[in-house]
């Protein structure tokens, strides 16, 4: 929110008629008060996280934008974050709806970390009356995940990326959130047919709600995509910018993706509006994005007005 503080020339005040001063004074007070109004911020955590992980982020927001109403939702914490993503979308939707209603026409900001960024996509595309002004996607696998990471080895110790499709692309596998966005470029057909969440969200297969979802998504004013080459978890890291592997595991950037070129859910339209800002930040590991003050000041702070 761009604001302007009222300025008053004290040397000339005495020459103003008294009734003019009393007319201007309430206006000046209103302008000062509204210069410190910030939209509510809703934070949605990632896999195995909880609200306790965001203490530094809360401090950064409170110091830079005093008085901001910040809500870090304490839902689907820790192991519960493995529950299917559509179930999480519905749970978070119920929690954030009252916050959105209270914000009214001014709207809210969504700041969504890692897996939470996909949950926020689900919210944005399925809520026909959302009032999200800016969606900040913080190191989120927006085009999916395909890589051997500590998370993968912890969850599926007998599998590696090349054979995880054997479990992820089954009915059982789709009950795990990570399988909902597992995108194996060597088994793309299976992914498109079986994925319960990311494939329909991207409209990579016929989706009866596609037109409505696209309209809902385009209610956004701004989308900010943040990621970097030293993330170590999001694979490829360019997925945080809507890039992804082709069948040769060559990364194709956002504008070369089918979902962009066919504008399946509104990504290209948003880009044509110049409403997408992308940040690539080196030297930040995955678990540090929400605790890194430089990331906050350079990539997040300016959007939370």
N, C-alpha and C positions, 0 to 999 in steps of 0.2 A: 504494500500500500504506500503509494507516494504521498507524502504529506508536506505541508508548508506551514511554518510557524508564523503567526501574525507579527508584524514588526510595527513599532510605534515610535515616532520621533518625539522624545521627551522634551526637546527644546521648544517644539511648536505646540505642545499639548495645551499650554496656558492660553493660547490664542483661540482654541476651539471653544465654541459655545458649550455651556455645561450640558445642555440636552443632547448635543452630538456625542460628547464623551460617554454619557450614560447609555446611549444607543450602541456605541461601538464596543463598550466593555464586555457585555455578554458574548458578542461575536468573537472577541479576542480569546476569552476563556474557552469557548467552544473549540476554537482552532487549536489551542494548546492542548486541551484534553484529548482531542482526536489525533493529534500527532503522535501519541503514545499508544494508540490502539493497534494491537496485532491480532491477526487471525489465530484461532485455536490450532494447535498442532497435535495430530494423532500419530503415535509411533507404534509400529507393528514389528515385532521381533522375528528372528529367524529360527532355524533348526536348533533345538536343544537350548534355546535361550529363555530368558524371562525378563521381567521388568527390571530386576536387580542389575542386569548387565548394562543399563543405560544411564547410570548415575553421572558419568562425565558429560554425556550429551545433554542431559537435563541442566547441568551446571552451565554449560556453554550457552544454551538458549536463554536461561535466566539472567546471565550476565550481559548478553548482547541485546536481548529484547525483554527488559523487565516487565513483569505483569502478564506475560504470555500464558495462556491456559494450555498446559501441555499434559496430554494423557498418554501414558505408556500402558497399553492394554495388557493385563495379566491373564491371558487366556492361552490355552494349549501350550503350557510351559514344558520345558525339558522334554521328557519322553513323549508327552502328549502331542508334541509338535510333529510326531510321525503319523498322526492320524490323517486320513484322506483330505486333500486340499479343499474339495467342495464343502466338506463338513466344517472345515475351519473358516471358509468364507462365510458360511451362514452364521457361525458363532460370532465372528468379528462384526458382521453386518448388524446383528442385533445389539451389539455393544456400542457401536459408533453412531447408530442412527439418532439417538437422542442428542448427542454432541452436535451433529450436523444440524438438527432442527433448532437447537438453541442458538447456533451461529447465524441462522437466517441467511439473508442475501449476501452478507460479507463472505460467507463460506469458510472452509477449513483447508489446512494443508495436511497431506499424508506424507509421512517420512517412514519408509518401509525398507527394512534391512534383510538382505539375503533371501531366504525362502519367503519372508514376509512381503517382498516385492511382487511375487506372483500372487499371493493372497490379495494384495491391493489391486492388482490387475483384475482379479475375479470380482472384487467389490465394484470397481469402476465400470466394468462392462455389464454387470447384472443389476445395478441400482439405477433405475430410471430417473430418480429425483435427487441424486447426490449433488452436493454443492462443493466439490473439491476444486479448489483454485489451482494448487500446485501439487503434483505428485513427484516426490523425490525418491528415486529407486537407487538404494545404496548397496552396491555390489550384489545385485540380484541376478539369478540365471534366467533372464527374460526369454531367451530362446532355448532354454534347457541346459542339461548337464551331461557331459560325457568325459569322465576322467577318473583315474585311480587316486583317491584321496583318503585321508585318515578316517573321515566320516564313513566312506564306503567300506573300508576294511573293518571298521567297528561294527557296522550293521550287517554286512554280508561277508564274513571272514573267508569263506570258501570261493568267493567270486572275484573276478577282476572285470575291468570295463568291457573287455571283449566278449565276455559270456554272461554279463548281468542281465542282458535282454531275456535270457532263458527264464528268469524269475520275474523280472519287472513287467514283461509283456504277457502276463497271465492275470487271471482274475484275482488270485491271491496277492500277486505283486502289487497290483493297483490299490491295495489297501494301505500301502506305505506311501507317505507323502513324496519321498524322494523318487519313487518310481512314477509318480504322476507327472514328473517333468524330466525323466530320463529319456534322452533323445539320442539314440544310437544311429549315427549316420550310415552305418553299414547294414542296418535293418530298418530303413526309413519306412517301408511299407507297413511293417509290423507296428512301429510307433504310431503311425497315422491311424491305423485301424483299432489299436488297443488302448492308447493313452486316454485315460478318463478325464484329464484336466487340460494339459497344455495344448494338445492337438485341437480339441474343440475350442479352447480359448483363442487360439491363433486362427481358427476357422481353416484348418488344414484339411478338413474333410467337411462334407455338407453338414451345416448346422442350422436347424430351423430358427434359432434365435439370432442369427448372424446380423441381420439388419438392425434389430433393436439394440444388440450389444454394441455395435459400431456407433450408433447414435448416442448411447450412454457414454461411451469412452470419449467421444468428442465434446462432451460437456466440459472437459478439462480446459483450463487456460494455458497451463504450462506443464511440461514433463522434463525432469532433470535426471540424467543418467550418469551414475558415478561408478567407476571401476578402474582397475589398473593391472599391469603385467606381473606384479609380484604378489597377487592375491593368494595364490597357492591352493585355493579350494574351488572357486568357480572355474570350470573348464569347458570350453576355452574361456579365458577371462573376458573376451570380447562379447560373450553372451550377455554381459551386463550392459552392453550397448546395442543389443539386438543383432549382433553378429553370431555366426556359428560355422561349424565344420561342414564341408561338402563330403561326398563319399570318399575322397582321398585324404580327408582330415586336413584340408586347406581351409583356413578361415576366410569366409566371405563376409564382408561388412554389411551393415544393416540395409543399405540401398540395393544390395544384390540378392537379398532374401525374397523368396516368393511372397511372404506375408506383406512385405513393403511394396513390391512391384504391383501386386494385385490389390493392395490396400484392403486386405481382408477384414481388419478390425479398426482401421482408421489411422494407422501409423504414418502412412504417406501423407494423408490429409493434414495431420498434426504437424508434420515436418514442413509441408508447403506453407503452413501458417507461420513458419519460423517460431514454433512453440516448443521445440525440443532443444535442450542444451546438453552437451556431452562433455564430461570431464574424464580425462585419463590421468591418473595419479600414480607415479611409480613409488616403490619403496614402502607400500602399505600392505601388510598381511591381512588375511580375511577377517580375523577376529578383532582387528584394531580399527576398522573403519569408523565405528561410532564413538571411539575414544580418542581419535586423533584430532587435536585442536586445529592443526593446519588444514586438514580436510574440511572441518566445520567452517573455518573462516573463509577459505578460498572457494568452497563448492556449495555450501548449504546456507550460511548466514544470510546472504542477500535475498534469498527466496522466501524467508519466513516473516515477511512484513504484511 
